[in-house]
Amino acid sequence: MDFSRRRILRAGGGVGLALIGGGGLFSVTRTPEKALAPWHHLDSDPPRDVRLDALRYAILAPNPHNRQPWKFRLSGGDSAVLYCDLDRRLPETDPYDRQTLIGFGCFIELARMAAAERGVRLDISEFPEGEFKDRLDDRPVALLRFVPRAAIAKDPLFAWIPKRRSNKVPFDLSRPVAQEILTDLVNGPNFGVKLFTTAEIGLVADLRKLTTEAFVVEAATQRTWLESVRLTRIGKSEIEARPDGISLGGILLDSLAMVGLLSREQIAQPGSIAYGSGLDLIKAAMANTPAYGWIVTDGNSRREQLATGRAYVRMNLAAARAGLGFHPNSQALQEYPEMAEKERLVHERLGVHGRQRVQMLVRLGYGAPVPATPRWPLESHLLGA
């Protein structure tokens, strides 16, 4: 294999890792600073309005394909009304908006933690105009009321918000995850959901296989794969213009794009180098997984989905505190016909039956650090700004 082909294969691998679940891969020399500004702004003086202070942390919440679907309107002097931007849903891979709503739970919990840091309690009214049925609509997801209360306790996980990541790299199998760390991930508030972790060899091996197979199903299903491809931003210019979706950048990837060797069309095409080598790297990442975590609810109501998000982001922050890589494996839980068998097998293997639902499944392990994911600025989400 010649040198240029090796470089193209590395680019294809980067594509595959990014498409695993959204996010960003880029080198420091082509870093999209404008798109990362919402992370850097946390070091600046906080806004005088505690609502805006809390919301600038909340917009950093994990969410499917980094779509950042939140919109909010400030109401009166003490409230914010939270809505879904309906154009930022994922109709192919998230046809019932379950994963999208889990992202809103993450958003709400980060807002609560940030408000507590200012001595303010966040009162949360979920679905104030009624709970959603099959899809989200233009009714509010939540009404957030900020209530000054000097005695409210600060959250020990708050400091880890700027360091939280979704890490999609292969993990180091020579570094097992200690049981006390796995236990710590499921301690603390759980909002009525059930959290689990495992490093048991047999179960881990089965989950590696199932999650790999699930990603192959998504990649082989044209409409679901194209949903990811259409949301891919290639190179610094595209990332800065649209700091959402799946970011691919850095000198190598930018250069390949400029000379026509990397494009959305190539990523979309089965048999291309970008497509094939990406799948190979995904398989390697899945194979290098020493532990897993998952979240189960008794049913699948919209309130349980929000609660899942709140528990999930706390689990992610606890992993950051432990120096542990944390990577959502949502493909096997997606609700479209081609994925139904993998979804059934995951539930069966985890002993989840009847009305119970596995809401989130994550890879856990130690791996190379990854950069923050691009974000739209706070004001872009603010209605009436």
RODO-2510 file (C-alpha; in nm, 4 decimals, decimal comma):
residues 385
     n   res          X          Y          Z
     1     m     0,0000     0,0000     0,0000
     2     d     0,1475     0,3387    -0,0941
     3     f     0,1781     0,6352     0,1416
     4     s    -0,1135     0,8321    -0,0023
     5     r    -0,3472     0,5327     0,0312
     6     r    -0,2483     0,4897     0,3961
     7     r    -0,3348     0,8536     0,4567
     8     i    -0,6707     0,8114     0,2881
     9     l    -0,7428     0,5057     0,4998
    10     r    -0,6666     0,7024     0,8137
    11     a    -0,9112     0,9644     0,6944
    12     g    -1,1705     0,6944     0,6367
    13     g    -1,1108     0,5678     0,9892
    14     g    -1,1722     0,9144     1,1245
    15     v    -1,4972     0,9233     0,9308
    16     g    -1,6069     0,5934     1,0807
    17     l    -1,5317     0,6920     1,4385
    18     a    -1,7152     1,0209     1,4018
    19     l    -2,0208     0,8627     1,2442
    20     i    -2,0458     0,6212     1,5361
    21     g    -2,2496     0,8823     1,7186
    22     g    -2,1694     1,2376     1,6197
    23     g    -1,9014     1,4601     1,7588
    24     g    -1,5739     1,6070     1,6391
    25     l    -1,2329     1,4880     1,5250
    26     f    -0,9770     1,7508     1,4293
    27     s    -0,6155     1,8454     1,4878
    28     v    -0,5049     2,1478     1,6867
    29     t    -0,3639     2,3204     1,3794
    30     r    -0,7052     2,3387     1,2162
    31     t    -0,9148     2,3741     1,5299
    32     p    -1,2494     2,5512     1,4680
    33     e    -1,2122     2,7992     1,7519
    34     k    -1,5356     2,9830     1,6732
    35     a    -1,7328     2,6580     1,6920
    36     l    -1,5704     2,5727     2,0264
    37     a    -1,6256     2,9183     2,1782
    38     p    -1,9240     2,8097     2,3950
    39     w    -1,6834     2,5837     2,5878
    40     h    -1,4222     2,8576     2,6250
    41     h    -1,6811     3,1148     2,7365
    42     l    -1,7240     2,9239     3,0616
    43     d    -1,3990     3,0876     3,1741
    44     s    -1,5400     3,4387     3,1261
    45     d    -1,7436     3,6391     3,3780
    46     p    -2,0899     3,4846     3,4177
    47     p    -2,3973     3,6659     3,2838
    48     r    -2,5781     3,8713     3,5434
    49     d    -2,9008     3,6855     3,4653
    50     v    -2,8686     3,3478     3,6399
    51     r    -3,0905     3,1904     3,3753
    52     l    -2,8432     3,2703     3,0991
    53     d    -2,5588     3,1517     3,3192
    54     a    -2,7275     2,8150     3,3733
    55     l    -2,8260     2,7816     3,0084
    56     r    -2,4717     2,8430     2,8818
    57     y    -2,3754     2,5239     3,0658
    58     a    -2,6876     2,3387     2,9567
    59     i    -2,6174     2,3849     2,5840
    60     l    -2,3052     2,1694     2,6317
    61     a    -2,5206     1,8659     2,7119
    62     p    -2,4715     1,5419     2,5171
    63     n    -2,7378     1,4853     2,2526
    64     p    -2,7843     1,2502     1,9552
    65     h    -2,5762     1,3404     1,6489
    66     n    -2,4908     1,6703     1,8185
    67     r    -2,8082     1,8261     1,6786
    68     q    -2,8510     2,0578     1,9801
    69     p    -3,2303     2,0756     1,9313
    70     w    -3,3062     2,3075     2,2196
    71     k    -3,4808     2,6425     2,1973
    72     f    -3,5771     2,8493     2,4983
    73     r    -3,7664     3,1665     2,5785
    74     l    -3,7046     3,3723     2,8912
    75     s    -4,0313     3,4327     3,0728
    76     g    -4,0920     3,6994     3,3354
    77     g    -3,7959     3,7582     3,5621
    78     d    -3,7393     3,4067     3,6883
    79     s    -3,8319     3,1437     3,4258
    80     a    -3,7338     2,9892     3,0955
    81     v    -3,9560     2,7822     2,8678
    82     l    -3,7786     2,4989     2,6864
    83     y    -3,8866     2,3798     2,3398
    84     c    -3,7612     2,1373     2,0744
    85     d    -3,6403     2,2724     1,7414
    86     l    -3,8413     2,0288     1,5295
    87     d    -3,6061     2,0667     1,2331
    88     r    -3,3218     1,9163     1,4385
    89     r    -3,4745     1,5780     1,5085
    90     l    -3,3517     1,2487     1,3557
    91     p    -3,6540     1,0940     1,1844
    92     e    -3,4705     0,7886     1,0480
    93     t    -3,2632     0,6724     1,3470
    94     d    -3,4832     0,8257     1,6191
    95     p    -3,8320     0,8026     1,4683
    96     y    -4,0153     0,8547     1,7996
    97     d    -3,7787     1,1254     1,9315
    98     r    -3,6866     0,9075     2,2290
    99     q    -3,3143     0,9788     2,2069
   100     t    -3,3822     1,3455     2,1389
   101     l    -3,5835     1,3713     2,4588
   102     i    -3,3069     1,1954     2,6532
   103     g    -3,0807     1,4781     2,5331
   104     f    -3,3285     1,7264     2,6816
   105     g    -3,2994     1,5456     3,0142
   106     c    -2,9223     1,5973     2,9970
   107     f    -2,9803     1,9670     2,9221
   108     i    -3,2154     2,0123     3,2182
   109     e    -2,9809     1,8435     3,4647
   110     l    -2,6837     2,0594     3,3608
   111     a    -2,9019     2,3694     3,3964
   112     r    -3,0027     2,2566     3,7463
   113     m    -2,6422     2,1983     3,8490
   114     a    -2,5284     2,5360     3,7138
   115     a    -2,8134     2,7182     3,8889
   116     a    -2,7233     2,5504     4,2194
   117     e    -2,3707     2,6843     4,1803
   118     r    -2,5225     3,0358     4,2016
   119     g    -2,7356     2,9470     4,5056
   120     v    -3,0512     2,9087     4,2966
   121     r    -3,2947     2,6171     4,2977
   122     l    -3,4354     2,5025     3,9642
   123     d    -3,8031     2,4047     3,9784
   124     i    -3,8797     2,1835     3,6778
   125     s    -4,2310     2,1465     3,5358
   126     e    -4,2181     1,8745     3,2711
   127     f    -4,4530     1,8997     2,9703
   128     p    -4,6567     2,1921     3,1091
   129     e    -4,9000     2,1750     2,8149
   130     g    -4,9226     1,7952     2,8034
   131     e    -4,6989     1,4939     2,7480
   132     f    -4,5963     1,4131     2,3902
   133     k    -4,7216     1,0966     2,2212
   134     d    -4,5569     0,9585     1,9051
   135     r    -4,3412     1,2625     1,8216
   136     l    -4,2372     1,5890     1,9833
   137     d    -4,4289     1,8945     1,8675
   138     d    -4,4316     2,2698     1,9233
   139     r    -4,5498     2,2454     2,2851
   140     p    -4,2869     2,3074     2,5551
   141     v    -4,0714     2,0255     2,6867
   142     a    -4,0359     2,1935     3,0269
   143     l    -4,0882     2,5125     3,2228
   144     l    -3,7799     2,5986     3,4280
   145     r    -3,8262     2,8347     3,7236
   146     f    -3,5171     2,9738     3,8957
   147     v    -3,5785     3,0240     4,2682
   148     p    -3,3122     3,1979     4,4799
   149     r    -3,2292     2,9872     4,7827
   150     a    -2,8903     3,0587     4,9398
   151     a    -2,8802     2,7318     5,1344
   152     i    -2,9074     2,5031     4,8310
   153     a    -2,6238     2,2534     4,8008
   154     k    -2,3764     2,2764     4,5164
   155     d    -2,3301     1,9655     4,3055
   156     p    -1,9867     1,7952     4,3231
   157     l    -2,0107     1,6972     3,9562
   158     f    -2,0552     2,0553     3,8355
   159     a    -1,6805     2,1142     3,7955
   160     w    -1,6608     1,8327     3,5407
   161     i    -1,9045     1,9832     3,2903
   162     p    -1,6262     2,1478     3,0819
   163     k    -1,4316     1,8205     3,0795
   164     r    -1,7189     1,5890     2,9856
   165     r    -1,6722     1,4086     2,6533
   166     s    -1,8167     1,1259     2,4442
   167     n    -1,5031     0,9276     2,3645
   168     k    -1,5269     0,7082     2,0539
   169     v    -1,1684     0,5773     2,0395
   170     p    -1,0550     0,2191     2,1092
   171     f    -1,0003     0,1675     2,4804
   172     d    -0,6958     0,0102     2,6456
   173     l    -0,7748    -0,3527     2,7263
   174     s    -0,4618    -0,3755     2,9419
   175     r    -0,6231    -0,1308     3,1873
   176     p    -0,9292    -0,2942     3,3430
   177     v    -1,1881    -0,0687     3,5010
   178     a    -1,1883    -0,1205     3,8773
   179     q    -1,5140    -0,2315     4,0367
   180     e    -1,5169     0,0666     4,2737
   181     i    -1,5143     0,3014     3,9733
   182     l    -1,7961     0,1119     3,8053
   183     t    -1,9927     0,1274     4,1305
   184     d    -1,9332     0,5013     4,1629
   185     l    -2,0873     0,5581     3,8179
   186     v    -2,4249     0,4287     3,9363
   187     n    -2,4309     0,5953     4,2779
   188     g    -2,6098     0,9186     4,3549
   189     p    -2,9442     1,0534     4,2292
   190     n    -3,1050     0,8281     3,9685
   191     f    -3,4442     1,0034     3,9167
   192     g    -3,6289     0,6723     3,9340
   193     v    -3,4338     0,4904     3,6623
   194     k    -3,2004     0,1926     3,7090
   195     l    -2,8272     0,2179     3,6328
   196     f    -2,5971    -0,0789     3,5749
   197     t    -2,2325    -0,1447     3,4883
   198     t    -2,0331    -0,4572     3,4109
   199     a    -1,6820    -0,5764     3,3331
   200     e    -1,7865    -0,9422     3,3335
   201     i    -1,5955    -1,1043     3,0463
   202     g    -1,8789    -1,3061     2,8939
   203     l    -2,1335    -1,0233     2,9003
   204     v    -1,8791    -0,7719     2,7680
   205     a    -1,7947    -1,0056     2,4780
   206     d    -2,1623    -1,0440     2,3872
   207     l    -2,2223    -0,6688     2,4011
   208     r    -1,9176    -0,6016     2,1835
   209     k    -2,0594    -0,8350     1,9209
   210     l    -2,4141    -0,6971     1,9363
   211     t    -2,3114    -0,3311     1,9236
   212     t    -2,0782    -0,3946     1,6308
   213     e    -2,3505    -0,5769     1,4422
   214     a    -2,5942    -0,2952     1,5161
   215     f    -2,3609    -0,0351     1,3690
   216     v    -2,3194    -0,2477     1,0565
   217     v    -2,6996    -0,2600     1,0246
   218     e    -2,7200     0,1194     1,0458
   219     a    -2,4407     0,1633     0,7916
   220     a    -2,5990    -0,0896     0,5536
   221     t    -2,9442     0,0707     0,5728
   222     q    -2,9304     0,3505     0,3194
   223     r    -3,1754     0,5944     0,4740
   224     t    -3,0250     0,5702     0,8248
   225     w    -2,6674     0,5990     0,7006
   226     l    -2,7525     0,8960     0,4779
   227     e    -2,9078     1,0725     0,7768
   228     s    -2,5604     1,0748     0,9342
   229     v    -2,3825     1,1579     0,6092
   230     r    -2,6030     1,4609     0,5445
   231     l    -2,5164     1,5935     0,8899
   232     t    -2,1402     1,5560     0,8372
   233     r    -1,9366     1,8801     0,8336
   234     i    -1,6024     1,8357     0,6572
   235     g    -1,3243     2,0840     0,7297
   236     k    -1,2912     2,3916     0,9447
   237     s    -1,5041     2,6169     0,7231
   238     e    -1,8042     2,3850     0,7260
   239     i    -1,7709     2,3180     1,0983
   240     e    -1,7589     2,6885     1,1816
   241     a    -2,0552     2,7610     0,9534
   242     r    -2,2636     2,4738     1,1005
   243     p    -2,1281     2,3776     1,4458
   244     d    -2,3659     2,0862     1,4895
   245     g    -2,3896     1,7366     1,3457
   246     i    -2,0776     1,5285     1,2839
   247     s    -1,7507     1,7216     1,2574
   248     l    -1,4525     1,5987     1,0535
   249     g    -1,1525     1,8300     1,0411
   250     g    -0,7805     1,8796     1,0778
   251     i    -0,5014     1,9285     0,8251
   252     l    -0,5263     1,5795     0,6741
   253     l    -0,9033     1,5683     0,6360
   254     d    -0,9211     1,9308     0,5161
   255     s    -0,6527     1,8601     0,2558
   256     l    -0,8203     1,5433     0,1319
   257     a    -1,1495     1,7301     0,0969
   258     m    -0,9867     2,0130    -0,0983
   259     v    -0,8372     1,7734    -0,3575
   260     g    -1,1564     1,5715    -0,3904
   261     l    -1,0504     1,2629    -0,1942
   262     l    -1,3002     1,3061     0,0892
   263     s    -1,6614     1,4074     0,0430
   264     r    -2,0071     1,3232     0,1725
   265     e    -2,0694     1,1334    -0,1513
   266     q    -1,7681     0,9076    -0,0840
   267     i    -1,8653     0,8519     0,2782
   268     a    -2,2141     0,7529     0,1621
   269     q    -2,0910     0,5004    -0,0941
   270     p    -2,0519     0,1361     0,0163
   271     g    -1,7252     0,0035    -0,1235
   272     s    -1,5435     0,3369    -0,1039
   273     i    -1,2252     0,3700     0,1020
   274     a    -1,3905     0,6166     0,3394
   275     y    -1,6852     0,3835     0,3981
   276     g    -1,4929     0,0557     0,4247
   277     s    -1,1984     0,1681     0,6343
   278     g    -1,4382     0,3547     0,8590
   279     l    -1,6257     0,0333     0,9304
   280     d    -1,2968    -0,1434     1,0033
   281     l    -1,1987     0,1184     1,2583
   282     i    -1,5414     0,1065     1,4197
   283     k    -1,5055    -0,2681     1,4614
   284     a    -1,1663    -0,2130     1,6235
   285     a    -1,3115     0,0428     1,8649
   286     m    -1,5947    -0,1886     1,9642
   287     a    -1,3552    -0,4808     2,0079
   288     n    -1,1415    -0,2743     2,2457
   289     t    -1,4059    -0,2274     2,5145
   290     p    -1,3394    -0,3534     2,8686
   291     a    -1,6689    -0,2499     3,0333
   292     y    -2,0224    -0,1271     2,9698
   293     g    -2,2919     0,0718     3,1441
   294     w    -2,6640     0,0914     3,0737
   295     i    -2,9834     0,2541     3,1967
   296     v    -3,3212     0,0802     3,2305
   297     t    -3,6684     0,2219     3,2913
   298     d    -3,9817     0,0362     3,4029
   299     g    -4,1721     0,1706     3,1025
   300     n    -4,1008     0,4026     2,8136
   301     s    -4,2909     0,7176     2,9029
   302     r    -4,1723     1,0630     2,8068
   303     r    -4,1056     1,1417     3,1733
   304     e    -3,8884     0,8308     3,2017
   305     q    -3,6958     0,9400     2,8935
   306     l    -3,6258     1,2808     3,0493
   307     a    -3,5233     1,1089     3,3734
   308     t    -3,2887     0,8850     3,1737
   309     g    -3,1130     1,1910     3,0341
   310     r    -3,0652     1,3413     3,3774
   311     a    -2,9141     1,0164     3,5097
   312     y    -2,7101     0,9638     3,1932
   313     v    -2,5328     1,2995     3,2041
   314     r    -2,4466     1,2460     3,5700
   315     m    -2,2996     0,9073     3,4797
   316     n    -2,0977     1,0786     3,2034
   317     l    -1,9696     1,3435     3,4461
   318     a    -1,8758     1,0784     3,7020
   319     a    -1,6791     0,8991     3,4296
   320     a    -1,4970     1,2239     3,3471
   321     r    -1,4105     1,2657     3,7148
   322     a    -1,2653     0,9121     3,7148
   323     g    -1,0641     0,9725     3,3973
   324     l    -1,2757     0,7110     3,2217
   325     g    -1,3748     0,7134     2,8555
   326     f    -1,7508     0,7143     2,7988
   327     h    -1,9065     0,6378     2,4582
   328     p    -2,2808     0,5960     2,3904
   329     n    -2,3697     0,2915     2,1789
   330     s    -2,7211     0,3933     2,0786
   331     q    -2,7406     0,2080     1,7473
   332     a    -2,8588    -0,1185     1,9031
   333     l    -3,1453     0,0632     2,0779
   334     q    -3,2851     0,2476     1,7782
   335     e    -3,6473     0,1889     1,6805
   336     y    -3,6674     0,1232     1,3078
   337     p    -3,7566    -0,2119     1,1483
   338     e    -3,4084    -0,3181     1,0361
   339     m    -3,2756    -0,2791     1,3915
   340     a    -3,5583    -0,4628     1,5690
   341     e    -3,3740    -0,7937     1,6046
   342     k    -3,0588    -0,6327     1,7514
   343     e    -3,2718    -0,4303     1,9898
   344     r    -3,4479    -0,7489     2,1019
   345     l    -3,1198    -0,9327     2,1544
   346     v    -2,9699    -0,6509     2,3629
   347     h    -3,2744    -0,6492     2,5891
   348     e    -3,2634    -1,0280     2,6172
   349     r    -2,8918    -1,0372     2,6979
   350     l    -2,9290    -0,7690     2,9660
   351     g    -3,2272    -0,9470     3,1224
   352     v    -3,4709    -0,6675     3,0453
   353     h    -3,8210    -0,7964     2,9698
   354     g    -4,1843    -0,6946     2,9422
   355     r    -4,2533    -0,3229     2,9538
   356     q    -3,9045    -0,2435     3,0774
   357     r    -3,6789    -0,0583     2,8358
   358     v    -3,3013    -0,0206     2,7949
   359     q    -3,2759     0,3517     2,7289
   360     m    -2,8964     0,3952     2,6998
   361     l    -2,5963     0,1669     2,6520
   362     v    -2,2380     0,2968     2,6785
   363     r    -1,8829     0,1704     2,6270
   364     l    -1,6474     0,2322     2,9195
   365     g    -1,2680     0,2225     2,9325
   366     y    -0,9450     0,4179     2,9231
   367     g    -0,8463     0,5790     2,5946
   368     a    -0,6735     0,8737     2,4343
   369     p    -0,8291     1,2114     2,5188
   370     v    -1,0605     1,3671     2,2615
   371     p    -1,1499     1,7335     2,1977
   372     a    -1,4747     1,9065     2,2862
   373     t    -1,7568     1,8940     2,0329
   374     p    -1,8551     2,2100     1,8400
   375     r    -2,1582     2,3999     1,9660
   376     w    -2,3909     2,6723     1,8445
   377     p    -2,3643     2,9848     2,0633
   378     l    -2,6153     3,0431     2,3407
   379     e    -2,7911     3,3289     2,1604
   380     s    -2,8725     3,1064     1,8616
   381     h    -3,1080     2,9016     2,0832
   382     l    -3,2739     3,2009     2,2503
   383     l    -3,6193     3,2848     2,1156
   384     g    -3,6924     3,6540     2,0930
   385     a    -3,3238     3,7488     2,1276
***
